[in-house]
Each structure stands twice: as structure tokens, then as C-alpha cells.
């Protein structure tokens, strides 16, 4: 009786969840992470564009203000992308998916394990 309960309600859903977790890990690795990195790069360029505009402005209030706004929005954008990256790491770790930067855990290592890269 216990075996039937275990097989029916515990083992089967876990088997189906394995396919779902692999799918979610692939979506995370191939879609979400590249989007986060591209948006971070855009914010980084925005920051340096504002820095360049701020340093190029020669005491003209309009150009100084515009440069400050670009710098501010670049910093805000980078902070948001770092936060999203951290939240995704928290979610994937909680759900038991591979970590945010890839899947070193397949080889038994954690996020700091580089032995998977050396193979």
C-alpha cells in the first residue's frame, strides 16, 4: 500500500518535474541570461555616454544636466540588471535548477567550482 502511494503521488510527479526543470534551466541559460547581459551592456554604454557628455560639456548647464541624467540612468539600469541576476540566482537555486551562469552542478561542483571548466 505504501509503495503504491509513493509511486502514484511522489515518484511520478518528480519524473515529470525533471523534464520541466531541464526546460526551465535551458530557458534561463539561453534566453533570460543573454537578455540580462545585453541590457546590462546597454546600461553600461549609457553610463559612459553620460560620463563623456558630462566631461565634454564646458560649463553649459544644459549639457551638464544631460550628462548627469545619462550617468544616473546608466547606474540605475546596471543596478536593476545586477538585482535581476541575483533574483534569478535565488529562484534557480530555490527551485533546484542549475545556477544562473550555467550548469557546473552537473559535474558535482557549486558556483565556485572551476573543475568543470578544466575538463
Rosetta blueprint (number, residue, H / E / L):
1 X L
2 X H
3 X H
4 X H
5 X H
6 X H
7 X H
8 X H
9 X H
10 X H
11 X H
12 X H
13 X H
14 X H
15 X H
16 X H
17 X H
18 X H
19 X H
20 X H
21 X H
22 X H
23 X H
24 X H
25 X H
26 X H
27 X H
28 X H
29 X H
30 X H
31 X H
32 X H
33 X H
34 X H
35 X H
36 X H
37 X H
38 X H
39 X H
40 X H
41 X H
42 X H
43 X H
44 X H
45 X H
46 X H
47 X H
48 X H
49 X H
50 X H
51 X H
52 X H
53 X H
54 X H
55 X H
56 X H
57 X L
58 X L
59 X L
60 X L
61 X H
62 X H
63 X H
64 X H
65 X H
66 X H
67 X H
68 X H
69 X H
70 X H
71 X H
72 X H
73 X H
74 X H
75 X H
76 X H
77 X H
78 X H
79 X H
80 X H
81 X H
82 X H
83 X H
84 X H
85 X H
86 X H
87 X H
88 X H
89 X H
90 X H
91 X H
92 X H
93 X H
94 X H
95 X H
96 X L
97 X L
98 X L
99 X L
100 X L
101 X L
102 X L
103 X L
104 X H
105 X H
106 X H
107 X H
108 X L
109 X L
110 X L
111 X L
112 X L
113 X L
114 X L
115 X L
116 X L
117 X L
118 X L
119 X L
